[in-house]
Amino acid sequence: MKSGEVLCVACIAIWSMVNAATSATLAALLLVNGILQIGLFTLVACIPFLKTGRMSFVDIAWPFGVALIGLQILLLGDEHALRKWATGGV
């Protein structure tokens, strides 16, 4: 499977989840997360892989992706401050 096909499948999956979300906050979080995760993965893993042929860059990309999710929860989370900080901080 080529990288363009993978990106198309990822975009369709993200768009499907956003449309299926019942909460506007959840839909916004899913859309922002999907766009940022694709961008992060492309910059940190895909481009270096294409230049070097080594897939070990995935080991660098996934912790940054998890940290990005926590940051998004802190920035886009609901009004329950304790729950937002506990979840985003983990």
N, C-alpha and C positions, 0 to 999 in steps of 0.2 A: 504494500500500500504506500503510495507516495504522500509526501507531506501536505500537498494541497488537498488530497482526499481526506486526510486526518483532520485538517482544519475545518473543512466543510462539515464533517460529521460532528465535530465539537461545537461548531456554531449552531447547527440544527438542534443538538441536544440542549444547549444553553437556552436557546430561544423557546424550546418546548417547555422547559422547566419554568421559565419566566411566565409564559402564558398560562401554565397550570397553577401558579401560585395564587392563593386566595387572599393574601394580604399585600397591600401596596408596598409596605416596607420590605417584606420578603422578596417581592418581585424586583424592587430596586437593588437590594443587596445581591440577589442572584445575577442580575444583569451586570452590575459593576464588577462583581467578583469574576464572572466569566471573562469579561473583556480584559481585566487586569491579569488574570491567571494566564490567558493565552499570550498576552504581551510579554509577561515575565518569563514564561517557559520558552517562548521563541528567542528572547534575548539571551537567556542564561544557558539553555540546553540545545535548542535546535541549531542556531547559528554556529556555536562552537563545534557541534557534532559535524555539521556540513564542512567546516574548515579542516577539522583534524581527523574525523572518522572514528572518534572515541565517544562512546555513550556514557562515560563516567561523569559527564557534566550533569546528568539527571540527579546524581547524589548531591550536587550543590543546589539544584533548582528546587527540589521538594521542600527543604526546610524554609527557604525564602517564601515559598507558596503558602505554607502553614502560617508563618509569621504575618504574611499579608492578609490572610483571613482574620487573624486576631485583631489586626489594626483596623480592618473594615468593620468589625463588630464594635470596636470602640468608637469609631467615627459615625457609623450609620445605625447603631443599635437603637432600641426603643428607649422609652423614658425611665425604665427601671435601672437606676444607676448601679446598684449593688450587683445585680445579675449581669449587667453589661460588662462591668469591670472584672467580675469573677470569670466570666466566659472568655472575654477577650484577653485577659491576662494569662490564662492557661495556655 
